[in-house]
């Protein structure tokens, strides 16, 4: 497979020829479109005049050449059009795009597109094969419809924050926007499934996805356990309640993850520890899961690990056949030769922002994902998209500017703008 990957930019793109219209902001919807764009779909992103909220959401107020890192990660390989559907003429232009497209993605407040006469029923009249995906915090119907959702809200409402954290301590949300990214992946899978269905039947469809329901879906065995036992799932820290041992342990020089559920793995760990007695008493994996037994086993491993270095435990794991790996920080992962060789981390030259290093969508395959360019200033691709896709002349496009139907970045708002050193040409595509 390593040889088959070769230069990923010479490989076919599996979604080439699929056109996606993105009417989204923040992370949820844009990330769904990003997954598709990395596999070759042509994504046209429509942006309201203030711009995607993520232009202004950035860690420690850090910007790079006017670009927010928060905007970049879910907005690769897209074409950017500045156009708001509050303008009647903008809606007419969007109808023309729909006739020539395969998918529409929006994450606006439920019902917003319908107020602009852009509901699925209307889009289906224009293009019977269109697939429209709407994603929101709580879905398009139900008692909570219309409530504002952020990643922290979805983690809380879906039960994830409650079960995350140390035993007896406060709930914790994940350090990343995990509900956004996993929901976006669910959106991408649903769209690919709908495209496959359309290939077989010729029929488009409407897809409704709830961020909170996605969180509920990936909480492993939690919901079935609660139903069958009537018991709540409480916080257990790093301890895995269904696998023992599977935990993080403090060593002399750092932290290590140790897992040894299968009988032979646990035997190897006990031999490495010089604790044959633990194996003889708890060889049965199910016996180890009893609460008092699990606490005892984890406590004994913790005492042992405290006297070892991470490297010592990793060597013992290889020798005795259990699993142990150090807990690395982000900088170590960034510099990992393993991830670079597999092209999970890609280096590319963006025409606007220069040399960039970012993670790419994970599957390694003969038609791999790739990063071609990053996020763009507001309205950066107006002329290219309107001329190439709709066949508008430059005079017609100029009139749209004059009428306020389309627009570009506001020079007074740096996060909307190109880098200060932009020469006015780099990165532009011409019809």
CORURDA-V880362 format. One record per pair of residues at least 24 apart in sequence whose C-alpha atoms are under 6 Angstrom apart, sorted by the first residue. I is the first residue (numbers start at 1). J is the second residue. Records with the same first field share a line. If there is no record, write none. Layout:
# CORURDA-V880362
I=J, J
This chain:
# CORURDA-V880362
5=366
11=367
12=367
13=39, 40, 367
14=39, 367
15=39, 40, 41
16=40, 41
19=43, 101, 102
20=103, 104
21=104
22=104, 105
23=105, 106
24=106, 107
25=52
26=53, 54
28=180, 184
29=107
30=74
31=74, 184
32=184, 185, 187, 188
34=74, 75, 76
37=77
38=369, 370
39=369
43=78
44=78, 79
45=79, 80, 81
46=81, 82, 83
47=82, 83
48=83, 84
55=415
65=419
66=414, 415, 419
67=415
72=375
75=375
76=373, 374, 375
77=372, 373
79=381
80=379, 380, 381
81=379, 381, 382
82=378, 379, 406, 407, 408
83=406
90=405
99=127
102=130
103=130, 131, 132
104=132
105=132, 133
106=134
107=134, 135, 136
110=140
129=203, 204
130=204
131=204, 205, 206
132=206
133=206, 207, 208
134=208
135=208, 209, 210
136=210
137=210, 211, 212
138=210
139=209, 210
151=177, 179, 180
154=212
158=212, 215, 216
163=234, 235
164=235
165=235, 237
166=235, 236, 237
167=235, 236, 237
183=211, 214
249=302
250=306
251=305, 306, 308, 309
252=306, 308, 309
253=309
255=326, 327
256=325, 326, 327
257=324, 325
258=323, 324
259=323
260=322
265=321, 322
268=320, 321
269=322
351=426, 427
352=427
377=416, 417, 418
378=408, 409, 416
379=408
384=429, 430, 431
387=431
388=431
